[in-house]
């Protein structure tokens, strides 16, 4: 099978269009992962292993990068239960 040429979203409009599409055609977890990922700047493969317990009632979350195996503490908003 031929590889697809995937390009990053570069403009605010492209990001808003993706959020709209995920809201309309995707699931709530898909939308959350997209918004969370673009706000912390990590790959989806880095944030998929996170659990609710890793985030709930925390001031930060530790993300381990699969590519480099480095860990990084990411601060969370004061109310992480707010809808993004």
FIVOFI-242031 format. One record per atom (N, C-alpha, C): residue number from 1; atom name; x, y, z. Coordinates in steps of 0.05 Angstrom, whole numbers, padded with zeros to 5 digits, m for minus. Layout:
# FIVOFI-242031
@seq->NUM | atom->CA | xx->X | yy->Y | zz->Z
...
***
This chain:
# FIVOFI-242031
@seq->1 | atom->N | xx->00017 | yy->m00023 | zz->00000
@seq->1 | atom->CA | xx->00000 | yy->00000 | zz->00000
@seq->1 | atom->C | xx->00018 | yy->00025 | zz->00000
@seq->2 | atom->N | xx->00010 | yy->00044 | zz->m00016
@seq->2 | atom->CA | xx->00026 | yy->00069 | zz->m00019
@seq->2 | atom->C | xx->00022 | yy->00086 | zz->00006
@seq->3 | atom->N | xx->00044 | yy->00098 | zz->00016
@seq->3 | atom->CA | xx->00043 | yy->00116 | zz->00039
@seq->3 | atom->C | xx->00029 | yy->00142 | zz->00031
@seq->4 | atom->N | xx->00013 | yy->00153 | zz->00049
@seq->4 | atom->CA | xx->00000 | yy->00178 | zz->00044
@seq->4 | atom->C | xx->00018 | yy->00201 | zz->00053
@seq->5 | atom->N | xx->00016 | yy->00223 | zz->00039
@seq->5 | atom->CA | xx->00031 | yy->00247 | zz->00045
@seq->5 | atom->C | xx->00015 | yy->00264 | zz->00065
@seq->6 | atom->N | xx->00022 | yy->00261 | zz->00090
@seq->6 | atom->CA | xx->00007 | yy->00275 | zz->00111
@seq->6 | atom->C | xx->00022 | yy->00300 | zz->00119
@seq->7 | atom->N | xx->00008 | yy->00323 | zz->00119
@seq->7 | atom->CA | xx->00020 | yy->00348 | zz->00126
@seq->7 | atom->C | xx->00008 | yy->00359 | zz->00151
@seq->8 | atom->N | xx->00023 | yy->00374 | zz->00168
@seq->8 | atom->CA | xx->00012 | yy->00385 | zz->00192
@seq->8 | atom->C | xx->m00008 | yy->00407 | zz->00186
@seq->9 | atom->N | xx->m00026 | yy->00412 | zz->00205
@seq->9 | atom->CA | xx->m00044 | yy->00435 | zz->00203
@seq->9 | atom->C | xx->m00027 | yy->00460 | zz->00210
@seq->10 | atom->N | xx->m00028 | yy->00480 | zz->00193
@seq->10 | atom->CA | xx->m00010 | yy->00503 | zz->00196
@seq->10 | atom->C | xx->m00024 | yy->00529 | zz->00204
@seq->11 | atom->N | xx->m00049 | yy->00531 | zz->00198
@seq->11 | atom->CA | xx->m00063 | yy->00556 | zz->00203
@seq->11 | atom->C | xx->m00085 | yy->00552 | zz->00224
@seq->12 | atom->N | xx->m00093 | yy->00574 | zz->00236
@seq->12 | atom->CA | xx->m00115 | yy->00574 | zz->00255
@seq->12 | atom->C | xx->m00141 | yy->00563 | zz->00242
@seq->13 | atom->N | xx->m00145 | yy->00571 | zz->00217
@seq->13 | atom->CA | xx->m00169 | yy->00562 | zz->00202
@seq->13 | atom->C | xx->m00169 | yy->00531 | zz->00199
@seq->14 | atom->N | xx->m00146 | yy->00520 | zz->00192
@seq->14 | atom->CA | xx->m00143 | yy->00491 | zz->00189
@seq->14 | atom->C | xx->m00149 | yy->00477 | zz->00215
@seq->15 | atom->N | xx->m00139 | yy->00488 | zz->00237
@seq->15 | atom->CA | xx->m00144 | yy->00476 | zz->00263
@seq->15 | atom->C | xx->m00174 | yy->00478 | zz->00270
@seq->16 | atom->N | xx->m00186 | yy->00501 | zz->00266
@seq->16 | atom->CA | xx->m00215 | yy->00504 | zz->00271
@seq->16 | atom->C | xx->m00232 | yy->00486 | zz->00254
@seq->17 | atom->N | xx->m00224 | yy->00482 | zz->00229
@seq->17 | atom->CA | xx->m00238 | yy->00464 | zz->00211
@seq->17 | atom->C | xx->m00236 | yy->00435 | zz->00221
@seq->18 | atom->N | xx->m00213 | yy->00427 | zz->00231
@seq->18 | atom->CA | xx->m00209 | yy->00400 | zz->00242
@seq->18 | atom->C | xx->m00226 | yy->00397 | zz->00267
@seq->19 | atom->N | xx->m00226 | yy->00417 | zz->00284
@seq->19 | atom->CA | xx->m00243 | yy->00415 | zz->00308
@seq->19 | atom->C | xx->m00272 | yy->00412 | zz->00301
@seq->20 | atom->N | xx->m00281 | yy->00428 | zz->00281
@seq->20 | atom->CA | xx->m00309 | yy->00426 | zz->00272
@seq->20 | atom->C | xx->m00315 | yy->00398 | zz->00261
@seq->21 | atom->N | xx->m00297 | yy->00387 | zz->00245
@seq->21 | atom->CA | xx->m00301 | yy->00360 | zz->00233
@seq->21 | atom->C | xx->m00302 | yy->00339 | zz->00255
@seq->22 | atom->N | xx->m00284 | yy->00341 | zz->00275
@seq->22 | atom->CA | xx->m00284 | yy->00322 | zz->00297
@seq->22 | atom->C | xx->m00310 | yy->00324 | zz->00313
@seq->23 | atom->N | xx->m00320 | yy->00348 | zz->00318
@seq->23 | atom->CA | xx->m00345 | yy->00351 | zz->00332
@seq->23 | atom->C | xx->m00368 | yy->00339 | zz->00317
@seq->24 | atom->N | xx->m00368 | yy->00343 | zz->00290
@seq->24 | atom->CA | xx->m00390 | yy->00334 | zz->00274
@seq->24 | atom->C | xx->m00389 | yy->00304 | zz->00268
@seq->25 | atom->N | xx->m00365 | yy->00294 | zz->00261
@seq->25 | atom->CA | xx->m00363 | yy->00266 | zz->00252
@seq->25 | atom->C | xx->m00348 | yy->00248 | zz->00271
@seq->26 | atom->N | xx->m00333 | yy->00259 | zz->00289
@seq->26 | atom->CA | xx->m00317 | yy->00242 | zz->00307
@seq->26 | atom->C | xx->m00331 | yy->00238 | zz->00334
@seq->27 | atom->N | xx->m00316 | yy->00228 | zz->00353
@seq->27 | atom->CA | xx->m00327 | yy->00224 | zz->00379
@seq->27 | atom->C | xx->m00315 | yy->00245 | zz->00399
@seq->28 | atom->N | xx->m00327 | yy->00246 | zz->00422
@seq->28 | atom->CA | xx->m00317 | yy->00265 | zz->00442
@seq->28 | atom->C | xx->m00288 | yy->00259 | zz->00450
@seq->29 | atom->N | xx->m00280 | yy->00233 | zz->00453
@seq->29 | atom->CA | xx->m00252 | yy->00228 | zz->00459
@seq->29 | atom->C | xx->m00233 | yy->00237 | zz->00436
@seq->30 | atom->N | xx->m00242 | yy->00234 | zz->00411
@seq->30 | atom->CA | xx->m00226 | yy->00243 | zz->00388
@seq->30 | atom->C | xx->m00221 | yy->00273 | zz->00390
@seq->31 | atom->N | xx->m00243 | yy->00288 | zz->00395
@seq->31 | atom->CA | xx->m00241 | yy->00317 | zz->00397
@seq->31 | atom->C | xx->m00223 | yy->00325 | zz->00420
@seq->32 | atom->N | xx->m00226 | yy->00312 | zz->00444
@seq->32 | atom->CA | xx->m00210 | yy->00318 | zz->00467
@seq->32 | atom->C | xx->m00180 | yy->00313 | zz->00461
@seq->33 | atom->N | xx->m00174 | yy->00290 | zz->00450
@seq->33 | atom->CA | xx->m00146 | yy->00284 | zz->00444
@seq->33 | atom->C | xx->m00134 | yy->00304 | zz->00425
@seq->34 | atom->N | xx->m00149 | yy->00312 | zz->00405
@seq->34 | atom->CA | xx->m00139 | yy->00332 | zz->00386
@seq->34 | atom->C | xx->m00133 | yy->00358 | zz->00399
@seq->35 | atom->N | xx->m00152 | yy->00369 | zz->00414
@seq->35 | atom->CA | xx->m00149 | yy->00395 | zz->00427
@seq->35 | atom->C | xx->m00127 | yy->00393 | zz->00448
@seq->36 | atom->N | xx->m00127 | yy->00372 | zz->00464
@seq->36 | atom->CA | xx->m00106 | yy->00369 | zz->00485
@seq->36 | atom->C | xx->m00078 | yy->00368 | zz->00472
@seq->37 | atom->N | xx->m00076 | yy->00352 | zz->00450
@seq->37 | atom->CA | xx->m00051 | yy->00348 | zz->00436
@seq->37 | atom->C | xx->m00040 | yy->00374 | zz->00424
@seq->38 | atom->N | xx->m00057 | yy->00390 | zz->00411
@seq->38 | atom->CA | xx->m00047 | yy->00414 | zz->00399
@seq->38 | atom->C | xx->m00041 | yy->00435 | zz->00420
@seq->39 | atom->N | xx->m00053 | yy->00434 | zz->00443
@seq->39 | atom->CA | xx->m00047 | yy->00453 | zz->00464
@seq->39 | atom->C | xx->m00022 | yy->00446 | zz->00480
@seq->40 | atom->N | xx->m00015 | yy->00421 | zz->00481
@seq->40 | atom->CA | xx->00010 | yy->00414 | zz->00495
@seq->40 | atom->C | xx->00033 | yy->00409 | zz->00476
@seq->41 | atom->N | xx->00027 | yy->00406 | zz->00450
@seq->41 | atom->CA | xx->00048 | yy->00403 | zz->00431
@seq->41 | atom->C | xx->00061 | yy->00376 | zz->00430
@seq->42 | atom->N | xx->00046 | yy->00355 | zz->00436
@seq->42 | atom->CA | xx->00057 | yy->00328 | zz->00434
@seq->42 | atom->C | xx->00043 | yy->00311 | zz->00414
@seq->43 | atom->N | xx->00056 | yy->00291 | zz->00405
@seq->43 | atom->CA | xx->00044 | yy->00272 | zz->00387
@seq->43 | atom->C | xx->00022 | yy->00256 | zz->00401
@seq->44 | atom->N | xx->00004 | yy->00246 | zz->00385
@seq->44 | atom->CA | xx->m00018 | yy->00230 | zz->00395
@seq->44 | atom->C | xx->m00007 | yy->00205 | zz->00408
@seq->45 | atom->N | xx->00014 | yy->00194 | zz->00397
@seq->45 | atom->CA | xx->00026 | yy->00169 | zz->00409
@seq->45 | atom->C | xx->00037 | yy->00175 | zz->00437
@seq->46 | atom->N | xx->00043 | yy->00200 | zz->00444
@seq->46 | atom->CA | xx->00052 | yy->00207 | zz->00471
@seq->46 | atom->C | xx->00030 | yy->00210 | zz->00490
@seq->47 | atom->N | xx->00006 | yy->00218 | zz->00481
@seq->47 | atom->CA | xx->m00016 | yy->00224 | zz->00499
@seq->47 | atom->C | xx->m00036 | yy->00201 | zz->00502
@seq->48 | atom->N | xx->m00036 | yy->00183 | zz->00483
@seq->48 | atom->CA | xx->m00055 | yy->00160 | zz->00484
@seq->48 | atom->C | xx->m00051 | yy->00143 | zz->00509
@seq->49 | atom->N | xx->m00027 | yy->00139 | zz->00519
@seq->49 | atom->CA | xx->m00024 | yy->00122 | zz->00543
@seq->49 | atom->C | xx->m00034 | yy->00135 | zz->00569
@seq->50 | atom->N | xx->m00040 | yy->00162 | zz->00568
@seq->50 | atom->CA | xx->m00050 | yy->00175 | zz->00592
@seq->50 | atom->C | xx->m00077 | yy->00164 | zz->00600
@seq->51 | atom->N | xx->m00082 | yy->00163 | zz->00626
@seq->51 | atom->CA | xx->m00108 | yy->00154 | zz->00637
@seq->51 | atom->C | xx->m00121 | yy->00178 | zz->00651
@seq->52 | atom->N | xx->m00147 | yy->00175 | zz->00657
@seq->52 | atom->CA | xx->m00161 | yy->00195 | zz->00672
@seq->52 | atom->C | xx->m00147 | yy->00201 | zz->00698
@seq->53 | atom->N | xx->m00137 | yy->00180 | zz->00711
@seq->53 | atom->CA | xx->m00122 | yy->00183 | zz->00736
@seq->53 | atom->C | xx->m00097 | yy->00200 | zz->00734
@seq->54 | atom->N | xx->m00085 | yy->00200 | zz->00710
@seq->54 | atom->CA | xx->m00061 | yy->00216 | zz->00705
@seq->54 | atom->C | xx->m00067 | yy->00246 | zz->00705
@seq->55 | atom->N | xx->m00092 | yy->00253 | zz->00699
@seq->55 | atom->CA | xx->m00100 | yy->00281 | zz->00695
@seq->55 | atom->C | xx->m00119 | yy->00291 | zz->00716
@seq->56 | atom->N | xx->m00137 | yy->00275 | zz->00726
@seq->56 | atom->CA | xx->m00158 | yy->00284 | zz->00744
@seq->56 | atom->C | xx->m00145 | yy->00295 | zz->00770
@seq->57 | atom->N | xx->m00154 | yy->00319 | zz->00778
@seq->57 | atom->CA | xx->m00146 | yy->00332 | zz->00803
@seq->57 | atom->C | xx->m00115 | yy->00336 | zz->00804
@seq->58 | atom->N | xx->m00102 | yy->00340 | zz->00782
@seq->58 | atom->CA | xx->m00074 | yy->00344 | zz->00781
@seq->58 | atom->C | xx->m00068 | yy->00373 | zz->00771
@seq->59 | atom->N | xx->m00045 | yy->00383 | zz->00780
@seq->59 | atom->CA | xx->m00037 | yy->00410 | zz->00770
@seq->59 | atom->C | xx->m00019 | yy->00407 | zz->00745
@seq->60 | atom->N | xx->m00009 | yy->00383 | zz->00741
@seq->60 | atom->CA | xx->00007 | yy->00378 | zz->00717
@seq->60 | atom->C | xx->00005 | yy->00348 | zz->00710
@seq->61 | atom->N | xx->00013 | yy->00342 | zz->00685
@seq->61 | atom->CA | xx->00013 | yy->00315 | zz->00676
@seq->61 | atom->C | xx->00041 | yy->00309 | zz->00665
@seq->62 | atom->N | xx->00050 | yy->00285 | zz->00670
@seq->62 | atom->CA | xx->00077 | yy->00277 | zz->00659
@seq->62 | atom->C | xx->00073 | yy->00261 | zz->00634
@seq->63 | atom->N | xx->00085 | yy->00271 | zz->00612
@seq->63 | atom->CA | xx->00083 | yy->00258 | zz->00586
@seq->63 | atom->C | xx->00110 | yy->00248 | zz->00579
@seq->64 | atom->N | xx->00111 | yy->00222 | zz->00572
@seq->64 | atom->CA | xx->00136 | yy->00210 | zz->00563
@seq->64 | atom->C | xx->00136 | yy->00208 | zz->00532
@seq->65 | atom->N | xx->00155 | yy->00220 | zz->00520
@seq->65 | atom->CA | xx->00157 | yy->00220 | zz->00490
@seq->65 | atom->C | xx->00166 | yy->00193 | zz->00481
@seq->66 | atom->N | xx->00151 | yy->00180 | zz->00463
@seq->66 | atom->CA | xx->00159 | yy->00154 | zz->00452
@seq->66 | atom->C | xx->00184 | yy->00156 | zz->00435
@seq->67 | atom->N | xx->00186 | yy->00178 | zz->00420
@seq->67 | atom->CA | xx->00209 | yy->00181 | zz->00402
@seq->67 | atom->C | xx->00235 | yy->00184 | zz->00416
@seq->68 | atom->N | xx->00236 | yy->00199 | zz->00438
@seq->68 | atom->CA | xx->00261 | yy->00205 | zz->00452
@seq->68 | atom->C | xx->00263 | yy->00192 | zz->00479
@seq->69 | atom->N | xx->00240 | yy->00181 | zz->00489
@seq->69 | atom->CA | xx->00238 | yy->00169 | zz->00516
@seq->69 | atom->C | xx->00243 | yy->00189 | zz->00538
@seq->70 | atom->N | xx->00240 | yy->00215 | zz->00532
@seq->70 | atom->CA | xx->00243 | yy->00236 | zz->00553
@seq->70 | atom->C | xx->00216 | yy->00241 | zz->00565
@seq->71 | atom->N | xx->00216 | yy->00249 | zz->00591
@seq->71 | atom->CA | xx->00192 | yy->00256 | zz->00605
@seq->71 | atom->C | xx->00190 | yy->00286 | zz->00608
@seq->72 | atom->N | xx->00166 | yy->00297 | zz->00607
@seq->72 | atom->CA | xx->00162 | yy->00325 | zz->00610
@seq->72 | atom->C | xx->00137 | yy->00330 | zz->00627
@seq->73 | atom->N | xx->00139 | yy->00348 | zz->00646
@seq->73 | atom->CA | xx->00116 | yy->00355 | zz->00662
@seq->73 | atom->C | xx->00101 | yy->00378 | zz->00648
@seq->74 | atom->N | xx->00076 | yy->00375 | zz->00642
@seq->74 | atom->CA | xx->00060 | yy->00395 | zz->00628
@seq->74 | atom->C | xx->00040 | yy->00406 | zz->00648
@seq->75 | atom->N | xx->00040 | yy->00433 | zz->00653
@seq->75 | atom->CA | xx->00020 | yy->00444 | zz->00671
@seq->75 | atom->C | xx->m00008 | yy->00443 | zz->00659
@seq->76 | atom->N | xx->m00027 | yy->00438 | zz->00676
@seq->76 | atom->CA | xx->m00055 | yy->00437 | zz->00667
@seq->76 | atom->C | xx->m00069 | yy->00463 | zz->00677
@seq->77 | atom->N | xx->m00092 | yy->00470 | zz->00664
@seq->77 | atom->CA | xx->m00107 | yy->00493 | zz->00673
@seq->77 | atom->C | xx->m00117 | yy->00488 | zz->00702
@seq->78 | atom->N | xx->m00124 | yy->00509 | zz->00715
@seq->78 | atom->CA | xx->m00133 | yy->00507 | zz->00743
@seq->78 | atom->C | xx->m00157 | yy->00488 | zz->00746
@seq->79 | atom->N | xx->m00174 | yy->00488 | zz->00725
@seq->79 | atom->CA | xx->m00198 | yy->00471 | zz->00725
@seq->79 | atom->C | xx->m00196 | yy->00452 | zz->00701
@seq->80 | atom->N | xx->m00180 | yy->00430 | zz->00704
@seq->80 | atom->CA | xx->m00177 | yy->00412 | zz->00681
@seq->80 | atom->C | xx->m00203 | yy->00398 | zz->00672
@seq->81 | atom->N | xx->m00224 | yy->00400 | zz->00689
@seq->81 | atom->CA | xx->m00249 | yy->00387 | zz->00681
@seq->81 | atom->C | xx->m00266 | yy->00405 | zz->00663
@seq->82 | atom->N | xx->m00257 | yy->00430 | zz->00659
@seq->82 | atom->CA | xx->m00271 | yy->00448 | zz->00640
@seq->82 | atom->C | xx->m00271 | yy->00436 | zz->00612
@seq->83 | atom->N | xx->m00292 | yy->00440 | zz->00598
@seq->83 | atom->CA | xx->m00293 | yy->00430 | zz->00571
@seq->83 | atom->C | xx->m00275 | yy->00447 | zz->00554
@seq->84 | atom->N | xx->m00259 | yy->00435 | zz->00537
@seq->84 | atom->CA | xx->m00240 | yy->00449 | zz->00520
@seq->84 | atom->C | xx->m00254 | yy->00461 | zz->00497
***
